[in-house]
Amino acid sequence: MYETPTYIKRLVTPNGKKAPASRKVWSIDLEKVWLPFFHATNVTGDTSIPSEALGAPLRLAVKADGSIRFSETTGKPIVRVVKDISDMVRHVREEFTAQLVAHTQGVAENNPDAYNESVSKAVEAGKPLIASDNAKLLSYLKAESEAKVEAETDKVPAGVTA
């Protein structure tokens, strides 16, 4: 029987804690999660992210000529996560994804009947929901189309047939 690794069990177990909103990198809090994590990995020798990157993780975005970039929509300066950190986050994301895929393959290979049954059960359970959504969408599109046709016929001058 395949034993689920502890780190996978922890990923799917809610801990009830929700951090206040701040700058996110890969939807994870930069200040409360990534920076402490990367300090820890630097201490253990698993990474060597420069102190400057950890000390000033957010930087003004600049153009090729060195001038500051501003948002065209808001007019505010654009702030980016420093490359050393964003590169490491990308690496963690890729490794995380690989571990999820490996775990899934391990379960599917070691317990194919239960895995296939779970997939089949989910597909069957989803069919009525998909059908309901499709019916709602078709109903909406039909009503929109009829409203458009009616609006167009209202625009036709008197005495002219459409």
Secondary structure, 3 states (H helix, E strand, C coil): CCCCCHHHHHHCCCCCCCCCCCCEECCEEHHHHHHHHHHHHHHCCCCCCCHHHHHCCEEECECCCCCECECCCCCCECEEECHHHHHHHHHHHHHHHHHHHHHHHHHHHHCHHHHHHHHHHHHHHHHHHHHHHHHHHHHHHHHHHHHHHHHHHHHCCCCCCC
